[in-house]
């Protein structure tokens, strides 16, 4: 069974920003209840994955609510196994069911500040985002009602599409580029 605190404590970070995110996520898990559920109004663990192919392409999701390009992912909704959550989100958001791990455990950790939502009457809070790298053999996908568009892009195209201020996504693209170049 996937144990997030154990995985985070043994995780090798990429940079100082990610180190801060890992440390904050561990503190959040150790000092709060319902960390995997939206009922925790301070924040909650979310999980997702960067979906890529073996040729160096990335499947990005143009998220409807945010208007930004992201990896696939979402709320854990009480599920503590972040790998299961990432799998579920990819199936729900892109209709992809067959994939393998690019790396055997966590690929990236980031924290997103979520602003107050009048529509949901939801306070400002944090998403403690745990991501994995999934590799697929097929380029086919379905688009869910959560997306404006889903698109296969090259690494360079991904760097351009991703908001330049989204440090976590930019870092994830750089990590994938390093991973891919180590395989060719």
KENU-106044 format. One record per atom (N, C-alpha, C): x, y, z; residue in one letter. Coordinates in steps of 0.2 Angstrom, whole numbers, padded with zeros to 4 digits, always signed. Layout:
XYZA ...
END
This chain:
+0004-0006+0000X +0000+0000+0000X +0004+0006+0000X +0003+0011-0004X +0006+0017-0005X +0005+0021+0002X +0011+0023+0005X +0011+0027+0011X +0014+0034+0009X +0010+0039+0009X +0013+0046+0006X +0019+0049+0011X +0018+0049+0017X +0023+0051+0021X +0030+0047+0020X +0029+0041+0020X +0035+0037+0019X +0038+0038+0012X +0034+0039+0007X +0037+0040+0001X +0040+0047+0000X +0037+0052+0003X +0040+0059+0003X +0046+0059+0007X +0047+0056+0013X +0053+0056+0017X +0059+0053+0013X +0058+0048+0008X +0063+0045+0004X +0064+0048-0003X +0060+0053-0004X +0059+0056-0011X +0066+0061-0012X +0069+0060-0018X +0074+0064-0020X +0072+0070-0024X +0072+0076-0021X +0070+0082-0024X +0074+0085-0030X +0071+0089-0034X +0074+0092-0040X +0078+0098-0038X +0075+0103-0034X +0077+0109-0033X +0075+0112-0026X +0077+0118-0024X +0075+0121-0018X +0067+0122-0017X +0064+0124-0023X +0057+0125-0023X +0053+0118-0021X +0055+0113-0024X +0052+0107-0023X +0054+0104-0016X +0060+0105-0014X +0062+0104-0007X +0057+0107-0002X +0055+0113-0003X +0051+0117+0001X +0044+0114+0001X +0042+0112-0005X +0035+0109-0006X +0034+0102-0002X +0040+0098-0003X +0040+0092+0001X +0039+0093+0008X +0043+0097+0011X +0043+0098+0018X +0037+0101+0021X +0034+0106+0017X +0027+0108+0019X +0022+0103+0018X +0022+0098+0013X +0017+0093+0013X +0018+0088+0018X +0024+0086+0020X +0025+0082+0026X +0022+0085+0032X +0024+0091+0034X +0021+0095+0040X +0013+0095+0039X +0010+0096+0033X +0003+0096+0033X +0000+0090+0035X +0003+0084+0032X +0001+0077+0034X +0001+0076+0041X +0007+0078+0044X +0008+0076+0051X +0004+0080+0056X +0001+0086+0054X -0002+0091+0058X -0009+0092+0057X -0012+0088+0052X -0019+0090+0050X -0023+0083+0050X -0030+0083+0050X -0034+0078+0049X -0037+0078+0042X -0040+0073+0040X -0043+0073+0033X -0039+0076+0028X -0033+0075+0028X -0028+0078+0023X -0030+0076+0016X -0034+0070+0015X -0035+0068+0008X -0042+0070+0006X -0046+0074+0010X -0053+0075+0009X -0054+0083+0008X -0058+0085+0004X -0060+0092+0003X -0063+0095+0009X -0065+0091+0014X -0067+0094+0020X -0062+0098+0025X -0056+0096+0023X -0050+0100+0026X -0050+0107+0023X -0052+0112+0026X -0053+0118+0022X -0046+0122+0022X -0041+0120+0026X -0034+0123+0025X -0031+0121+0018X -0033+0115+0016X -0030+0112+0010X -0031+0104+0010X -0029+0101+0005X -0029+0094+0004X -0024+0091-0001X -0023+0085+0000X -0018+0081-0005X -0022+0080-0012X -0019+0082-0017X -0022+0080-0024X -0016+0076-0027X -0018+0073-0032X -0014+0068-0036X -0015+0068-0043X -0010+0067-0047X -0010+0067-0054X -0004+0064-0057X -0004+0065-0064X +0002+0062-0068X +0003+0066-0074X +0009+0066-0076X +0011+0069-0082X +0011+0063-0087X +0007+0063-0092X +0006+0057-0097X +0010+0059-0103X +0015+0054-0104X +0020+0055-0110X +0020+0049-0114X +0023+0049-0120X +0024+0043-0124X +0032+0042-0124X +0034+0037-0128X +0041+0035-0128X +0045+0039-0133X +0042+0044-0137X +0045+0048-0142X +0046+0055-0139X +0045+0056-0133X +0046+0063-0131X +0041+0068-0131X +0035+0065-0132X +0029+0070-0132X +0025+0069-0125X +0021+0075-0124X +0017+0075-0118X +0010+0077-0119X +0006+0073-0116X -0002+0075-0117X -0004+0080-0111X -0006+0086-0114X -0007+0091-0109X -0015+0092-0109X -0017+0095-0104X -0025+0096-0103X -0026+0103-0102X -0030+0106-0106X -0031+0113-0106X -0038+0114-0101X -0036+0115-0095X -0041+0114-0090X -0047+0120-0090X -0053+0118-0090X -0059+0122-0091X -0059+0127-0086X -0059+0126-0080X -0060+0130-0074X -0054+0135-0074X -0048+0133-0074X -0043+0138-0073X -0040+0141-0080X -0042+0138-0086X -0040+0141-0092X -0033+0140-0093X -0029+0136-0089X -0022+0134-0090X -0021+0127-0092X -0015+0126-0095X -0013+0120-0097X -0009+0116-0091X -0011+0110-0090X -0009+0106-0084X -0008+0099-0086X -0005+0095-0081X -0005+0088-0081X -0012+0086-0079X -0014+0079-0079X -0020+0077-0077X -0020+0076-0070X -0025+0077-0066X -0025+0076-0059X -0032+0079-0056X -0032+0077-0049X -0038+0080-0046X -0038+0078-0038X -0043+0079-0035X -0044+0078-0028X -0044+0071-0026X -0041+0069-0021X -0041+0062-0018X -0048+0060-0016X -0052+0064-0013X -0059+0063-0011X -0059+0057-0006X -0054+0057-0001X -0053+0052+0004X -0049+0046+0002X -0047+0045-0004X -0042+0040-0006X -0035+0042-0004X -0032+0038+0000X -0025+0039+0003X -0020+0037-0002X -0021+0032-0007X -0016+0030-0011X -0016+0034-0017X -0011+0039-0018X -0011+0044-0023X -0010+0041-0030X -0007+0035-0030X -0006+0032-0037X -0013+0030-0039X -0017+0027-0035X -0024+0025-0037X -0028+0032-0040X -0027+0037-0036X -0030+0044-0038X -0028+0046-0045X -0021+0046-0046X -0018+0048-0052X -0021+0043-0058X -0021+0037-0057X -0024+0032-0062X -0032+0034-0063X -0035+0035-0058X -0042+0037-0059X -0043+0043-0063X -0039+0048-0061X -0040+0055-0065X -0038+0054-0072X -0033+0050-0074X -0032+0050-0081X -0037+0046-0085X -0040+0041-0081X -0046+0037-0085X -0052+0042-0085X -0053+0046-0080X -0059+0050-0081X -0058+0056-0085X -0052+0059-0085X -0051+0065-0089X -0048+0064-0096X -0045+0058-0098X -0043+0057-0104X -0045+0050-0107X -0048+0046-0103X -0050+0040-0106X -0045+0035-0107X -0039+0036-0104X -0033+0032-0105X -0033+0027-0099X -0032+0020-0101X -0032+0015-0096X -0026+0011-0096X -0022+0011-0101X -0016+0007-0101X -0010+0012-0101X -0006+0011-0096X +0000+0015-0095X +0005+0012-0090X +0011+0013-0091X +0016+0011-0086X +0020+0017-0082X +0023+0015-0077X +0026+0021-0073X +0033+0022-0077X +0034+0029-0078X +0041+0031-0081X +0046+0030-0075X +0044+0032-0069X +0048+0031-0063X +0044+0027-0058X +0047+0024-0054X +0044+0019-0049X +0039+0022-0044X +0040+0029-0042X +0036+0032-0037X +0035+0039-0039X +0035+0043-0034X +0033+0050-0035X +0038+0053-0040X +0035+0057-0045X +0039+0061-0050X +0040+0068-0048X +0035+0071-0045X +0035+0078-0043X +0030+0080-0037X +0032+0085-0034X +0028+0088-0028X +0028+0095-0029X +0022+0098-0029X +0021+0105-0029X +0015+0107-0025X +0015+0113-0023X +0009+0116-0019X +0006+0122-0023X +0000+0121-0024X -0004+0127-0027X -0008+0131-0022X -0008+0137-0023X -0013+0141-0019X -0019+0142-0023X -0025+0140-0020X -0031+0140-0023X -0035+0146-0020X -0037+0151-0024X -0040+0157-0022X -0048+0155-0019X -0050+0160-0015X -0057+0160-0013X -0062+0159-0019X -0067+0155-0018X -0072+0154-0023X -0079+0156-0021X -0081+0161-0024X -0088+0163-0022X -0093+0158-0024X -0092+0155-0030X -0097+0150-0033X -0097+0144-0029X -0092+0142-0026X -0092+0136-0022X -0092+0138-0014X -0092+0144-0013X -0092+0146-0006X -0086+0143-0002X -0080+0143-0005X -0074+0139-0003X -0069+0144-0001X -0066+0143+0005X -0061+0148+0007X -0054+0147+0003X -0050+0152+0003X -0043+0151+0000X -0040+0145+0003X -0037+0140+0000X -0033+0135+0003X -0028+0132-0002X -0024+0127+0000X -0019+0124-0004X -0020+0117-0006X -0018+0116-0012X -0018+0109-0015X -0010+0107-0014X -0009+0101-0011X -0003+0098-0010X -0003+0093-0015X +0000+0094-0021X +0000+0090-0027X +0005+0085-0028X +0004+0079-0028X +0008+0074-0029X +0007+0071-0036X +0013+0071-0040X +0012+0068-0047X +0017+0063-0048X +0015+0059-0053X +0018+0053-0056X +0020+0054-0063X +0024+0050-0066X +0025+0050-0073X +0023+0043-0076X +0018+0044-0081X +0015+0038-0084X +0017+0038-0091X +0019+0033-0094X +0020+0032-0101X +0015+0028-0104X +0013+0030-0110X +0008+0026-0114X +0011+0024-0121X +0007+0019-0123X +0009+0017-0130X +0005+0019-0136X -0001+0022-0134X -0005+0024-0139X -0006+0032-0138X -0008+0035-0144X -0009+0042-0144X -0017+0044-0143X -0021+0039-0143X -0028+0040-0143X -0030+0042-0136X -0035+0046-0135X -0038+0049-0129X -0045+0051-0130X -0049+0052-0125X -0055+0055-0125X -0055+0062-0121X -0059+0066-0122X -0059+0073-0119X -0065+0073-0114X -0064+0075-0108X -0070+0075-0103X -0073+0082-0103X -0078+0083-0099X -0081+0090-0099X -0077+0094-0094X -0071+0092-0091X -0067+0096-0087X -0062+0100-0091X -0061+0098-0098X -0056+0101-0102X -0059+0105-0108X -0055+0110-0110X -0057+0114-0116X -0054+0110-0122X -0048+0107-0120X -0044+0104-0126X -0039+0099-0122X -0037+0094-0126X -0032+0090-0124X -0027+0089-0130X -0021+0090-0129X -0016+0090-0135X -0010+0086-0134X -0007+0082-0138X -0001+0080-0138X +0004+0085-0141X +0009+0087-0137X +0014+0092-0139X +0021+0089-0137X +0026+0093-0141X +0033+0091-0140X +0035+0094-0133X +0041+0093-0131X +0043+0096-0124X +0044+0103-0125X +0047+0106-0131X +0047+0113-0132X +0040+0116-0132X +0036+0113-0136X +0029+0116-0136X +0026+0116-0129X +0027+0111-0125X +0024+0111-0118X +0027+0117-0114X +0034+0118-0115X +0037+0124-0111X +0033+0130-0113X +0031+0131-0119X +0028+0137-0122X +0021+0138-0119X +0017+0132-0119X +0010+0132-0117X +0009+0133-0110X +0014+0130-0106X +0013+0131-0099X +0014+0138-0096X +0010+0140-0092X +0011+0147-0089X +0018+0147-0086X +0022+0153-0088X +0029+0153-0086X +0029+0154-0078X +0024+0156-0075X +0024+0157-0068X +0022+0151-0064X +0020+0146-0068X +0019+0139-0065X +0025+0135-0064X +0028+0137-0058X +0035+0134-0057X +0035+0126-0057X +0029+0123-0054X +0029+0116-0053X +0028+0113-0060X +0024+0115-0064X +0023+0112-0071X +0029+0113-0075X +0032+0119-0075X +0039+0120-0079X +0044+0115-0076X +0044+0114-0070X +0049+0109-0067X +0048+0102-0069X +0041+0101-0069X +0039+0094-0071X +0041+0093-0079X +0040+0098-0083X +0042+0097-0090X +0050+0096-0090X +0054+0100-0087X +0061+0099-0087X +0063+0092-0084X +0060+0090-0079X +0061+0083-0077X +0060+0078-0082X +0054+0079-0085X +0053+0074-0091X +0058+0074-0096X +0060+0080-0098X +0065+0081-0103X +0071+0077-0101X +0073+0078-0095X +0079+0075-0092X +0078+0067-0093X +0073+0065-0090X +0071+0058-0090X +0071+0055-0098X +0068+0058-0102X +0068+0056-0109X +0075+0056-0112X +0079+0061-0111X +0085+0061-0114X +0090+0056-0111X +0089+0054-0105X +0092+0048-0102X +0091+0042-0105X +0085+0041-0109X +0083+0035-0111X +0085+0034-0119X +0086+0040-0122X +0088+0039-0129X +0095+0038-0131X 
END
